[in-house]
Amino acid sequence: MKIENKQLNFSNLIITFPILILLFFSFGSFFITFQHDPYITDIANRLLKPSTVHWFGTDEVGFDIFSRTIVAGRIDLFISLSGTLIALTMGLPLGLLASEKSKRAERIMKVLDMFQAFPLLVLAIVIVAMWGNNIRNVIFAIVLINVPRFTRLIRSEALTVREKRYIEVAVTMGASNSRIIFKHLMPNILGSLLAQASITTAHSIVVVAALSFIGIGVVPPEASWGSMIRAGSQYMTTGQWWTSLFPGLAILISVISFNTIAQFILRKYESI
């Protein structure tokens, strides 16, 4: 018992680091007084190496990369979390409805099958390119990609739970569908749902970065990790490695943090 408690306490301690990192990226720009304004260029100091004055160096137009990386984190995480939350909110009722044995459930799955016949990332690129590369449309693209995933996951988990003996007993005793959903289905699929939400957010960060990298994501002068990597990539071969390295590391750290949280959630619910 003592060993299990020590492992649990160590696990709780480890999970604080990714949470603090993500909180820093999400809200750090509201509380940090930047030495250099992330929206003001300084051509005279372009492509400076990392130093005590510019911690992450400067880019090709003199933007301070440290302040831009922090501001980009706030924007990219807002888009990723918003898109994931909306997709989850839409996918949850669809997945629960699709888990029932009815013609309505069959229709939902047929629509999903038709929808997923298209490459979703390509479809998202087309939508953002046609409707305009602003934050609202990027969030919509994230939702578009992830609603089918949440729907299928929730349906699969709900179908597994519906086959349990206690569900059959509840139905026999006359329990309403809403009672079965909130009393039995939701508590049993919550762990998988939260873990998937964390993994989906990590994937959404990569999608947002990809859209910005090809020039149809967040519009300048707003900062985005993907657009920062694109702008700095042409200078990597000439020795200015810092221009793309630090926003790339920010993406990597954020994705690892969300994946770590997902693993923690799964272990937590498996131990209950």
N, C-alpha and C positions, 0 to 999 in steps of 0.2 A: 504493500500500500504506500509506504514512504517513497519507494522508487517511482511509482506511478505519479505521486504528487510532485516529486522533483522534476520528472519529465514534463508534466503539465505546466509547472511554473516556468521551466526553461522555455517551453514552447510559447507561453504567453509573453515572455520577455523578448524572444526572437521576433514575434509578429509586430512588436511595437516599432521596430526599425522601418519596415516598408510603409507602415501607416504614417509615421512621422515624415518620411520622404515624400509621400504623396500629398500630405497636408502642406508641406513646404512648397511644393510645386503649385498646388492649387491656390494657396492664400498668401504665399510669401511676398508676392509683389504688392500686396495691400499694406504690408507692415514694414517692408524694407525701404529705407531711404537710400536710393541708388546714388552712387557718386557720379554716375554718368546717365543722362536721360536715355531710356531705351528707344525713344522716337526721334532723337536728334542726331544727325550725321555730323561727322568731323573729318572731312576729306584730308586735312593736314595730318591726321593721325590714322590713316588707313593701313590695314594689314600689319598692325603692331603685334609683336609676340606677347604671350601671357607675362604679366609682371605684377608688381604690387599696385600699380596704378590701374591697369586693366587686367583683372584676374584671369580672364579667359582670352585676352587679346581683343583685337578689333577686326572687323570684316572689310570687304572691299570698298565700302563707302564710309567707313569710320564708325559704324555702330559698335557700341560696347557689347561684346558677345555674352558676357555674364548676365547683364541686365536683360538682354533680349531672350536669353535661354529661360530665365525665370518667368518673364512675361509670357513667353510662348507656352510654357507649362500650364499656366492658368487657362489660356485659351484652348489648347489642345485637350486638356483634361476635362474642361467644361463641355466641349463638343462630344467627346467620347462618353462621358458619364451621362450626359443628357440623352444622347442617342440610344445608349444601352437601357436607360430607365424607361424611355418611351417604348422601346421595342419589347421590354419585359412586360410593361403594362398592357400592351396590345396582345402579346403572345400568350399571356397567362389565361385569359378567358377563352381564347381560341383553342389552346391546348387542352383545357378542361372539357370544352364542348366536343372536341375531336376524340376524346377518350370514351365518350358514350357510344353505345350501340344504337345508332340512329342514322337516318338518311342525311341529316344535317352534318353529322360527323364525316360521312363519306364525301359530301360536297366540299367541306373544308379541306380535306386531304387532297382532293382532285385539284382544287385551286392552287394549293401549295405545290403540288407536283408540276403543274403547268408553269407556275411562277419560277420554280427552281430549275426549270429546263434552260433558262437563260443564265449565262455567267453573271452572278450578282455584282461582282466588283466592276465589271465592264458596264453593266446597267447603271450602277451608281455614278461612274465616270460620265456616262452619257447624260444623265439627269443634271448633274452639277454643271456640265459644259453647256447644256441647253438653257437651263433656268437661271444661270448666273452663279459665279463662285463667291457666294457669301456664306456666313456661318449658318444661317437657317437652312439653306439647301444642303450643306455638308451634313448637318444633323439629320436631315431627312434621308440622305443617302445611307447613313449609318443605320437608321431605323429600317430602311428597306432591306438591307443586307441581313439584319439580325432577327427580324420578326419570325421568319420561317424556322430559324434555328431554335428559338425559344419555344415556338409552338410544337415542334417535333419532340424536343426534350421533355416538355411538360406532359405531352400526350403519352410518351413512352413510360415516364415515371408513374403517371396516373393509372395507366393500364396495368402496370405491375401491382400497384396497391389495390386496385379494384378486384384483383384475383384472390386477395387475402380472405381468409375465413371470416374474420370479424366484419368485413364489409358485407358479405352475404348475410350474416346474422343481422346487421343493422338494417339492410333492405327488407329482410323477412319481418322484422319488428315494426316496419312502417316508417323508417327514418326518411325524411325528405331529402331531395337531391342536394339542396343547399346545406343541410346538416352534414351530409356525407362529405361534401367538398370541404367545408370549414373545420369539421371535427376530425376527419380521418385523412383526407387527401392532402390538404395543405401542410399539416405538421410533418407528414412523411416525405414530402417532396421539397420541403423548404431548404434543406441542406444542399441538395443537388442544384436547386434553383439559384441560391446565393453564390455557390461556387462557379456555376456557369456564368452568372452575371459578372463576376470578377474576371474570369477568363475572356469573356466577350469584350469587356472594357479594354483589356490588354490588346486584343485583336483590333479593336476600334482605333486605338492610338496609332497602330501601324497603318491602318487604312487612311486616317486623317493625314498622317505624314506622307503617305504615298500620293494622295490627291494634291497636297501642297507641293510635293516634289515635282510633279508634272505640270504645275502651274494653274490648277483649277480648284485649289482649296481655299485657305484663308487669304484674303486680299491684303497686300501691302498697303499702308505701312504697318499693319498688324503683324505681329511676329508669329511664326509657326516653325516648329522643329524641322518639318519637311522642307519648307522653303529656305530655311537657313542652310540645310545640308546641300540643297541644289545650288544656292548662290556660292557656297564655299568649295564645292567639289572641283571647280575648274582651277582652283589654286592649290589643291592637294599635291599635284605633281610638281609644282614649283617651290615646294617646301613650306607653304603656309598651312600646315596640318591642322591647326587649331580651329580654322574656320568651319570645318564640318565635324571635327571630333567631338566637341562638347555637346552640341545638340544631338548628335548620334548617341552619345553616352546617356543623355537624358532620356531618350526613347528606350534604350536598353534597360536602364535602371527602373523606369516606370513599368515596363512590361514584366520584368522579373518581380517587382513588388506586387503587382496584381496577381501574378501566378502563385506567388508565395502565400498570399492571402487566401486564394482559392484552395490550395492544399491544406492550409490550416483549418478552413471551414469544413472540408471533407473529413479530416481527422477528428475534428470536434464532434461532428454529428455521428460518425461511426462509433465513437466511444460512449455515446448516450445509450 
